[in-house]
Amino acid sequence: MKAKNYINSALRNFYKYKLFSAINILGLAIGFASCILIMMFVKDELSYDKWIPNNEDIYRVELVSHAPTARTFNLAASMGPLKPFIEQDFPGIEETARLYYANRNIKKGNDYFSEEIAFVDGNFFNIFDMPLVHGEKITSFTDPSAAIISEEMAIKYFGTTDVLGQSISSSVGRDYNVVAVLKDLPQNSHMNLDIVVPFSYTEFPQPQDDNDELSVLDNWFNIGTYIYVKLGANTTEAAIENEFPAFLDRRGPRPNDTIVPSKRWELHLMPLTDIHLKGSESARIKPKGNMTTIISFSMIALLILVIACFNFMNLSTARASLRSREVAIRKVLGAGKKDIIFQFLSEAILMASIALLLALVIVEITLPYYSEIVEKMLEINALQSPATMFLIVALTIFVAVGAGAHPAFVMSSFRPSKVLSSGRSETVGSLRMRMALVIIQFTICITLIISAFVVYSQLDYSIDRDAGFEKENLMVINRISDPLVQEHAVTLKQRLLSHPNVASATLTSAVPADRMVAMVGFGNVDGVEVDPILARIQSIDEDFLNTYGINVTHGRNLDETRGDDITLLYGEDVKDSNVLINASAVGQFGFKNAEDAIGKRLVDENAFTIVGVIPDLHLQTTRDESNPTIYYIDQEFYYRLTLKLTGDDTERVVAEINEIWNDLFPQVPFTQVFLEEKIAEQYKSDQDQGRLFLIFSALAIVISSMGLYGLASFTTERRVKEIGIRKVMGASVFEIVHLLMWQFSKPVLIANLIAWPLSFYMMTRWLEGFSYRIDATYIIGFSIVAGLIALMIAWGTVAGNSIRVAKSNPINALRYE
């Protein structure tokens, strides 16, 4: 009966103070919804590969490449030939298996589709116990004509998942029989396993003579193989890693007598469940997660919840001030201190529970849009786990009790005689405390606004900065490395140049924004032996500079009609040849200046003579420094074709180029991308996170504004008689409005003084993660703008109440005095 009375009393108060109740519930609901959405993102990021059985025993072998005078490279991939030696030298490792990706063209009817094939060792599925839809568990996967495909691939090529015994055909005449169908891997996996076939020398042939290129299974310097190990019960990660240096010296490659493998390379074990967030950035299978992003978003969730709680506390204490007479009467009628405390806490819990239900509705409505931004298939049922539900309910109760405790304990301590004899309500919570909470709220809001400005400005700078080359109207055609295309690449280029909308074209081994790069260590510079200096090497043709709008600063361009400008990295006719270098390479190799570099020779297994210097081309993101780069001509390494297009009707031009491609290479799918899109894609993750940052910052401002509006309404209503007296004494409407607005401007101005240095420190530290960044003085300007925005928000929030009260007739306020 008492519980029913408490509920009825709570509902009556909710209805009586509708504005306070609505602001409290809606503000808290937005705070809860924001926290739940961010929590879903964070939970998904932290769950990668934890669904794999025995994940705690599985590790990936990652490689660190050192060179004495060059930057260190951390690589997710490692050397294919390591696998048999690991098996021989580490008895504590139960299983060792490799994974290698290569594109193949798969035929469906008369059409060909480019698919990423995963080549694995026969014991791969002894490490990764993947769930199957059809087929028996595989412990030995060695048949070179066998294939395991995913549900998605089965439906794509056969229209059903029951496809055991069916075959898929590649454009090079290979057929694979489907022996099992994998359940589609969840999104929180670092691997892709759409089509899986065994490693074999049928697919990767051994060299027939000394001039043939080694297979990925045998080549120590093809860093593109992923090696996984499963540790035994009595073996530790530390024990294996301690033995790696001696293992490398014993088994590793020795390009020459001066190189000690353990000094040049390091091997590390990366736990399977840490690969997504902590694994090496270079040569990754999927984009890496970012622990800084997780921490930042978690902090934003906490800050939004803090703002919502402060609103809740501020308005709860303000509303409680109006209920002191009610409490006094309850005490006179026999209610004890515990009854009053329980009543206020139960009202707070009821209000928080309503806010939670509303938050879940908001999450359900916004989840599809949120999932699109974070590029994850998040589902509301992810909240249904017992641990998650317990956390949400516990958070709701904690917030309710934390916000309701202060008014509950203060109200329960009132003396009824004092309240009833004075004929007025007792004050609950000082104005100073409420203003302190407003200061904290707006400090958070201003900091978030400044941070959002800085993030977006850095992203705009990253995308729009001068990269050292022209990127407009450049279309990149991929798949030039396909065996059916590569030997005809020059013919393709010449045919496309005849198109009226193709101004120029160039064949290269890589284009800007390609993550995989080739590196060479040069041990001799102009006849002087040096510690190997790493430099990026890129194959180009003579039209590269013209197509990309690059000028030679010193020397000359390469010329395909000159025999000494042609490089042959492999083969019987390896010889000295001419190359271009970039500005970074000038300093890296110790030359005085660009002019001094002309005519100098660089030697590794080949000898290169420098004939020209070009500016640094910023090929990666602004987080990456420019690498010293050698540019040479070698048709064996043409993997990309870049076209400079003219005209406005690009869709028509692309369609016509597609027709030319299909006429020449019907078995190879045509794939292209515009360079500007490719470069922008590097920043998509940052842009999406910046957009979320802006959205959640806006929500924090909305919640703060709602709380400030409610507090302003309460304050002005409490000062109606004071304002009436001031008007009788001659105060104008402007003076009254100025008085009320100044009261709420002071906490915002104080919040600015706190937020500005805090934001400057935080964002300068964040910008240090970029090699090329906006000037830190921008933060000062953003701080001033953010402060003005916060002040205008505060003025706009309280102006309505202030003007309404200031214009009211003082007789209405004083008639009962």
Buried (B, 14 or more C-beta within 10 A) or exposed (E): EEEEEBEEBBEEBBEEBEEBBEBBBBBBBBBBBBBBBBBBBBBBBBBBBEEBEEBEBBBBBBBBBBBEBBEEBBBBBBBBBBBEBBBEBBEBBBBBBBBBBBBBBBBEEEEBBBBEBBBBBBBBBBBBEBEBBBBEEBEEBEBBBBBBBBBEBBBBBBEEBEBBEBEBBBBEEBEBEBBBBBEBBEEBBBBBBBBBBBBBEEBBEEEEEEEEBBBBBBBBEBBBBBBBBBBBEEBEBEEBBEBBBEBBEEBBBEBEEEBEBBBBBBBBBBBBBBBBBEBBBBBBBBBBBBEEBBEBBBEBBEBBBBBBBBBBBBBBBBBBBBBBBBBBEBBEEEBEBEBBBBBBBBBBBBBBBBBBEBBBEBBEEBBEEBBEBBEBEBEEEBBEEEEBEEBBEEBBBEBBBBBBBBBBBBBBEBEBEEBBEEEEBBBBBEEEEBBBBBBBBBBBBBBBBBBBBBBBBBBBBBBEEEBBBEBEBBBBBBBBBBEBBBEEBBEBBEBBEEBEBBBBBBBBBBBBBBBEBBBBBBBBBBEEEBEBBBBBBBBBBBBBBBBBBBEBBBBEBBBEEEEEBBBBBBEEEBEEBBBBBBBBBBEBBBBEEBEBBBEBBBBBEBBBBBBBBBBBBBBBBBBBEBBBBBBBBBBBBBBBBBBBBEEEEBEEBBEBBBEBBBEBBEBBBBEBBBBBEBBBEBBEBBBBBBBBBBBBBBBBBBBBBBBBBBBBBBBBEBBBEEBBBBBEEEBEBEEBBBBBBEBBBEBBBBBBEBBBEBBBEBBEEBBEEBEBBBEEEBBBEBBEEBBEBBBEBBBEBBBEBBBEBBEBEBEEBBEEE
